[in-house]
Amino acid sequence: MIKDLATAQEIYSRMNNSSNILLITHKNPDGDGLGTLSALAMYLKSLNKKFQLFCLDEVSKNFSFLPLMHEISNDQELFNKEKYDLVIVLDSGSLNYAGVDKLIENMDYTPYILNIDHHKTNDEFGNLNLVISSASSTSEIMYELFRLWKVTITKDMATSLLNGIIYDTGVFSNAGTTLGSLKAASHLLNLGARHREINENFIRNKSLNLLKLWGIAFERLSYNPKYQIAYTVLTYKDFKKLGLEEVASEGLSNFFNELAGAKIALVLHEKEPGIIKGSLRTTHDDVDVAKLAKTWGGGGHQKAAGFTISGTLVYNDNKWSINK
Ligand SMILES: [Mn+2]
């Protein structure tokens, strides 16, 4: 899968010749970015390398079981505290998406940046870039790198990498589910990856009230065949009544994409009274939800995007609408 063997080799020597490395994954860290970060950090540890892990946002407890997560700092000061001879950015299409563009700009020297990613839209911000858009995940690329470098993949490393592949393929269901990702996953299982632990933490982790909230959303699910959109609404009251934060609606749209015919899932929820957030998801490669989000003043990625508008969700005459 890695055709650019020269780059793979250079990454290896850069890492081995560095004495202090900063590892970064993108803000709102996900299962793939954290899985790669965790696996690479364990490898650097085995080489007795000094390193620092950074992510602008806190790690959700779904992923805190991955090794070394407690070592991730969100302290922005650390960009100027020490001198890093290598900065590695994982699973991030741009420095802005990682949330570190300004932090790196303000460093009092220009660091050498290594960019390892699988996003098609990656702007190749690194001094050295390994961007493979045919890979299911950055974890799959990391797996391939370890194989090329003949690194011993421990059970812990295998668990972290498998976590990333499972996360980014939507548990082996979306377009990233290729021969390559399945082969990598099966080899990682063979190496002792703890599949059950991943499932328990990432999938079987919902509270009773969360599922009740989702139940409300399911009940209100509508489908517009003309635009092939499945959509639903959640009010501020729904969240309050169940004592849930607004992030509780994340993950819901994955189900709506399972509706036959639906190409786009839209969840409208009241973040606070008078403010409505829309999140758009698609699993189709020929749909760009970022473009759709833009028409409402939002943005995001081809497969996941969002927008915020002012208004209130109201139910009248058997249908939901937005009161401006
Ligand atoms: Mn990813």
Boltz pocket constraint, residues with backbone or C-beta under 6 A from the ligand:
constraints:
  - pocket:
      binder: B
      contacts: [[A, 32], [A, 33], [A, 91], [A, 118], [A, 136], [A, 137], [A, 138], [A, 168]]
      max_distance: 6.0
